[in-house]
Every structure is written in C-alpha cells, then in structure tokens.
Amino acid sequence: MNLHVRSLRNLFTVLCSVALLAACAVTQDDIDTWIGTVRGPGKIKAVLLSDRYADELRIHAGLALVRMEPRSEVDGVSELQNALRQLDDESRRPAISPCCSGSPSSTRPVFRPSASPKTSCAKAAPCSTR
C-alpha cells in the first residue's frame, strides 16, 4: 500500500511539472495578446531581450512592438529601440534584420542607427538604407 501511494504521488508530481512547463512556454499568440495589455510591452521586451527564446519568437516580439499603437504611457517603437541598444551585436543581428528590411506590416520607422554610435543597421545586419 505504501509503495502504491508513493507511486501515485510521483506520478502526480511529474504530471504537475509537465503542466507547469507547458504553461510557461511563450507563443506568438501570447505576444499578440500582450500588445493590448498594460504590462504587455514589458513582457514583449523581455522576450526580445532573452536569449532563451528562439530567434523567430524574438523577431515576432520586436515586430509586435512596432505594430503596437502608441499610448500615452508607452511607445512600442521607443521600447524596441531601447531593447536593441541593450543587446550585444551577436544577439542584435537576427532581431534587427527583418526590421531593417522593411516589414510589410509596418510603415513606421523602427531603428535609427544615429541614435547610438556603437550601433548601426549596416553593422548589425545587411539591410537597405532609406
């Protein structure tokens, strides 16, 4: 009987762990939802800055900041620019490449290289200058 209870407890622990890990995974749908929330821009920026997420998700996060409507308390493009300045060159390349190439979903300027002397679009990734 004691062995049976212990086995059930172990099974329950494993199932709870799996459920928690699955619930913690960030998806593109999460990012799209966060665009309209109060704390969303901070969460989106955290995904962009963290190297634990896939490049595709980080790119989606950057473009989500661009798509975000300006608010009185936060501007998505400014948040993106600040985040890109915090990344090292190696991490910045995959994140900035789609932004420089001119995403069809965006008509707003994304990154102005002159804002930071150590960061330039041409240095970060091949892209067109307008």
SVG drawing of the C-alpha trace seen along z (x, -y; Angstrom):
<svg xmlns="http://www.w3.org/2000/svg" viewBox="-6 -60 37 62">
<polyline fill="none" stroke="black" stroke-width="0.4" points="0.0,0.0 2.8,-2.4 4.5,-1.7 1.3,-2.4 0.8,-5.8 4.4,-6.8 4.0,-5.8 0.8,-7.9 2.5,-10.8 5.4,-10.6 3.1,-10.4 1.1,-13.4 4.4,-15.4 5.5,-14.5 2.2,-15.5 2.1,-18.8 5.7,-19.5 4.8,-18.8 1.7,-21.0 3.7,-23.9 6.4,-23.7 3.8,-23.7 2.0,-26.7 5.3,-28.7 6.1,-28.4 5.6,-31.8 4.0,-31.6 3.4,-34.2 -0.3,-34.2 0.8,-35.3 2.8,-38.1 -0.1,-39.2 -2.4,-39.2 0.1,-41.2 0.1,-44.1 -3.2,-45.3 -2.4,-44.8 -1.0,-47.2 2.1,-45.0 2.3,-43.6 5.1,-45.9 7.3,-44.9 6.7,-41.2 7.3,-41.6 10.5,-43.5 11.6,-40.7 11.1,-38.1 13.1,-40.2 16.0,-40.6 16.1,-37.0 18.3,-34.6 16.4,-31.6 13.7,-32.1 14.0,-31.1 15.0,-33.9 11.7,-33.6 9.8,-34.4 12.2,-37.3 11.7,-38.7 7.9,-38.4 8.3,-40.3 10.2,-43.1 7.7,-43.4 4.9,-43.4 6.3,-46.4 6.3,-48.2 2.7,-47.2 1.6,-48.4 -0.5,-51.5 1.2,-54.5 -0.1,-55.0 0.3,-57.9 2.4,-55.8 4.5,-53.8 5.6,-53.8 6.4,-50.4 9.0,-51.8 10.8,-53.5 10.7,-50.3 12.1,-48.4 14.9,-50.9 15.8,-50.8 15.8,-46.9 18.0,-46.8 20.5,-49.1 20.7,-46.7 21.6,-43.7 25.1,-42.8 25.9,-42.7 25.6,-39.0 22.1,-38.9 21.0,-42.0 21.6,-40.7 18.7,-38.2 16.4,-40.6 17.1,-43.7 17.4,-42.1 13.6,-41.9 13.1,-45.4 15.7,-46.9 14.4,-45.1 11.1,-46.8 8.4,-44.5 5.2,-44.8 3.2,-45.0 5.0,-48.2 5.2,-51.7 6.7,-53.3 10.5,-53.8 12.0,-51.2 15.6,-51.9 17.6,-55.0 21.3,-54.0 22.4,-57.5 20.8,-57.3 23.7,-55.2 27.2,-55.5 28.1,-51.9 25.0,-50.5 24.3,-50.8 21.9,-48.9 24.6,-48.1 26.9,-46.8 24.1,-44.7 22.7,-43.1 22.7,-43.6 19.8,-45.9 18.7,-48.7 19.1,-52.3 16.3,-54.6"/>
</svg>
